[in-house]
């Protein structure tokens, strides 16, 4: 049974980001920053995407660094879950 769980978890997409809002109940907004090379100017560009993630125990707070993983749709905008809190806000 545990091998089936690990296979299922292995297929899920995971991202690391920072919590920017925790005002909702059981939901946090996570900002994920990525960098890519601009095709024309050959410079690195930063882009930020915000995801609504499910936080069942309301443990996350603004400034925490968290890992989120994809899951089934939980609501209109929530398709991610907080897997673990990597760093707490100071």
trRosetta pair geometry for C-beta under 8 A, 3 or more apart (Angstrom, degrees):
i j d omega theta_ij theta_ji phi_ij phi_ji
1 4 5.8 -53 -156 32 36 112
1 5 6.7 36 149 -18 66 104
2 5 5.4 -51 -150 35 39 114
2 6 6.4 38 153 -19 69 103
3 6 5.7 -51 -145 37 34 109
3 7 6.4 38 153 -21 64 103
4 7 5.8 -53 -150 35 32 112
4 8 6.4 32 153 -18 64 106
5 8 5.7 -56 -150 37 32 111
5 9 6.3 27 154 -15 66 108
6 9 5.7 -53 -143 41 33 110
6 10 6.2 43 153 -31 63 105
7 10 5.6 -53 -150 28 30 118
7 11 7.1 27 156 -19 61 102
8 11 6.3 -60 -160 29 32 107
8 12 7.4 36 148 -29 62 103
9 12 5.8 -50 -158 18 42 117
9 69 7.5 -23 -152 -166 79 161
12 69 4.6 44 138 -180 131 111
12 70 5.1 -167 -163 54 87 83
12 71 7.2 9 -135 -72 130 58
13 69 6.9 154 81 -155 45 62
13 70 4.5 47 48 -9 90 124
14 67 6.0 4 -174 -180 111 102
14 68 7.0 164 -151 86 62 44
14 69 4.8 -26 -97 -99 81 80
14 70 7.6 -114 -67 -2 42 76
14 83 6.9 -19 -130 -7 111 151
15 30 7.7 137 101 122 114 133
15 32 4.9 -22 165 -115 131 148
15 51 7.3 108 67 9 146 153
15 67 7.3 165 85 -155 38 58
15 68 5.4 -14 61 60 87 92
15 69 7.9 167 19 -85 65 36
15 80 7.7 -43 38 -134 113 139
16 32 7.1 119 78 -125 37 96
16 65 6.9 20 179 176 96 94
16 66 7.3 -176 -147 94 60 37
16 67 5.2 -30 -97 -101 77 71
16 68 7.8 166 -91 18 28 71
16 86 6.9 18 -144 -13 112 152
17 30 4.2 108 87 165 128 100
17 31 5.4 -176 -179 82 119 38
17 32 3.7 -82 -79 -80 126 68
17 33 7.1 134 -123 2 86 65
17 51 7.2 133 32 33 160 108
17 65 7.5 -164 108 -149 23 63
17 66 6.6 -21 67 62 66 77
17 68 6.7 -19 28 7 106 115
18 30 6.8 150 71 -156 28 69
18 31 5.4 -22 62 58 84 93
18 63 6.8 -22 -171 -145 104 26
18 64 7.2 157 -153 81 60 39
18 65 5.6 -35 -97 -99 71 64
18 66 7.6 127 -115 18 22 77
19 22 6.1 28 167 -55 127 101
19 28 5.0 -41 -135 175 110 130
19 29 7.0 107 -158 73 62 52
19 30 5.7 -42 -93 -98 54 70
19 31 8.0 141 -122 14 6 78
19 60 5.0 169 -85 165 157 118
19 61 6.6 132 93 97 146 24
19 62 5.6 -134 111 -116 98 33
19 63 6.6 -32 66 30 91 26
19 64 4.7 24 16 53 124 86
19 65 7.9 -132 -1 -74 80 20
19 66 6.0 58 -45 -1 98 122
19 89 7.9 -90 57 -45 109 119
20 29 5.2 -58 64 99 89 102
20 30 7.1 141 9 -122 84 19
20 31 4.7 58 -28 -19 129 113
20 50 6.9 -67 41 -123 137 113
20 62 6.5 33 -157 -136 21 88
21 24 7.4 57 132 0 104 91
21 28 6.7 165 86 -161 58 60
21 29 4.0 28 46 33 102 117
21 62 6.8 18 -93 -93 22 100
22 28 5.0 -14 -101 -113 75 93
22 29 7.8 -132 -61 23 42 73
22 55 7.6 -36 -133 51 96 157
22 58 7.5 109 -179 -156 111 79
22 60 5.8 -164 -103 104 125 83
22 61 5.5 -79 1 -127 163 40
22 62 5.7 -127 3 -46 106 73
24 27 3.9 -26 100 65 129 106
24 28 7.4 -161 53 -74 98 31
24 29 7.9 95 12 -31 119 88
24 52 8.0 4 45 -147 158 108
25 58 7.2 -44 -152 -82 55 121
26 54 6.4 -5 155 -157 90 72
26 55 5.9 -170 -165 72 44 63
26 56 5.8 17 -144 -119 104 32
26 58 6.3 -71 -80 -61 49 84
27 52 5.7 -6 -171 -173 116 98
27 53 7.0 146 -156 74 63 40
27 54 6.4 -39 -101 -107 67 44
27 55 6.4 154 -102 26 12 88
27 78 6.4 -102 -120 -87 115 130
28 52 7.7 158 81 -154 35 52
28 53 5.4 -24 65 64 84 93
28 55 4.8 50 -10 -16 106 135
28 60 4.7 -30 -65 87 159 137
28 66 7.6 77 94 23 148 161
28 82 6.6 43 38 -57 125 130
29 50 5.6 3 -179 -175 103 110
29 51 7.3 157 -156 78 56 37
29 52 5.9 -32 -99 -97 69 61
29 53 7.6 147 -107 17 19 81
30 50 7.0 155 78 -154 41 59
30 51 5.1 -22 62 62 94 90
30 52 7.9 158 17 -99 79 13
30 53 5.1 24 -5 -3 122 128
30 66 6.1 -96 -114 64 129 115
30 68 5.6 175 50 -29 167 142
30 80 7.3 -98 35 108 130 148
30 82 7.8 154 -55 -91 138 91
31 48 5.3 -4 -172 -172 104 114
31 49 7.4 155 -153 79 55 36
31 50 5.3 -27 -96 -96 68 78
32 48 7.0 151 75 -155 41 60
32 49 5.2 -20 61 63 95 88
32 50 7.7 169 16 -90 73 27
32 51 6.5 25 -6 0 115 113
32 68 8.0 -101 -65 37 123 121
33 46 5.9 -11 -169 -167 106 104
33 47 7.2 155 -153 81 57 41
33 48 5.0 -26 -96 -97 74 80
34 46 7.5 152 80 -152 36 56
34 47 5.5 -20 63 63 85 91
34 48 7.9 162 18 -88 65 33
34 49 7.4 11 5 4 108 104
35 44 4.9 12 179 -177 117 110
35 45 6.7 157 -152 74 66 38
35 46 5.4 -33 -95 -94 81 62
35 47 7.6 158 -94 18 31 73
36 44 7.1 155 78 -147 21 66
36 45 6.0 -26 64 57 72 89
36 47 7.0 -3 13 6 105 117
37 42 6.6 -7 -175 -144 103 45
37 43 7.4 156 -149 79 61 20
37 44 6.1 -44 -93 -92 55 60
37 45 7.7 118 -136 12 10 84
38 41 4.5 3 100 52 134 92
38 42 6.5 -82 73 -22 83 13
38 43 5.1 5 26 54 120 70
38 44 7.5 -161 -7 -93 84 9
38 45 5.1 86 -57 -25 99 120
51 68 6.4 -179 95 97 140 164
51 79 7.8 -87 -161 59 106 81
51 80 5.0 39 156 11 128 152
52 75 7.9 -66 116 64 139 112
52 77 4.6 67 27 119 143 107
52 78 4.8 -87 111 -88 109 70
52 79 7.9 82 69 19 85 60
52 80 6.9 150 87 42 46 102
53 66 7.5 -176 88 109 161 140
53 68 4.7 -99 -111 -122 143 133
53 78 7.0 128 -115 -142 15 91
53 80 4.2 -57 -105 102 83 105
53 81 6.1 124 -169 -132 89 9
53 82 5.1 100 141 -52 126 77
54 71 7.4 -53 23 48 129 143
54 74 5.4 56 -65 23 133 174
54 78 5.6 83 -55 -176 90 132
54 80 7.0 180 8 96 76 52
54 81 4.7 -30 56 -111 102 70
54 82 6.7 -135 83 4 51 78
55 58 6.0 99 119 -90 108 31
55 59 6.3 -138 -178 37 111 72
55 60 4.9 -100 -124 17 153 113
55 82 4.8 31 -93 8 81 137
59 82 7.8 -160 60 105 103 150
59 85 6.5 -115 122 -37 116 138
60 64 5.1 -136 -152 55 81 148
60 66 6.0 -18 -115 -63 131 145
60 82 6.0 -143 -40 -115 136 164
60 85 6.3 -177 -95 -93 83 115
61 64 5.6 103 57 -25 61 114
61 88 7.7 37 47 -156 107 81
61 89 5.8 -102 94 21 103 127
62 89 6.5 30 97 -56 53 164
63 89 2.9 76 97 -108 120 128
63 90 7.4 -106 149 24 140 56
64 85 5.4 -45 180 -147 128 107
64 86 7.9 136 170 48 80 65
64 87 6.7 176 -158 89 58 59
64 88 5.7 -27 -112 -129 91 41
64 89 5.3 -79 -58 -29 58 89
65 85 7.5 107 76 -170 52 63
65 86 4.6 -58 105 68 98 107
65 87 4.1 32 36 42 113 98
66 82 5.3 -42 178 -142 139 102
66 83 7.6 145 172 46 88 66
66 84 7.0 180 -153 93 72 40
66 85 5.3 -41 -102 -110 86 55
66 86 6.2 178 -103 7 24 86
67 82 7.5 105 75 -164 49 59
67 83 4.7 -49 100 58 97 112
67 84 5.3 15 42 51 108 80
67 86 6.0 91 -27 -43 91 109
68 80 4.5 28 167 173 125 122
68 81 6.5 160 -156 77 77 35
68 82 5.7 -48 -99 -100 79 46
68 83 6.3 163 -119 -2 21 88
69 80 6.8 154 76 -154 27 76
69 81 5.8 -22 61 60 79 89
69 83 4.8 68 -9 -55 107 121
70 79 6.2 -8 -148 144 80 91
70 80 6.0 -51 -102 -101 44 69
71 74 6.9 34 96 -39 116 105
71 79 6.6 -178 61 178 62 50
71 80 6.6 123 18 -129 89 19
71 81 4.8 48 -15 -15 139 111
72 79 7.7 -108 130 -140 18 71
73 78 7.1 115 -163 85 56 65
73 79 5.5 -31 -99 -96 62 85
74 78 4.1 -49 63 102 105 119
74 79 7.1 -176 12 -86 81 32
74 81 7.9 109 -35 -72 142 87
75 78 4.5 54 38 26 91 108
82 85 7.3 18 171 -61 121 72
85 88 6.6 44 154 -74 126 70
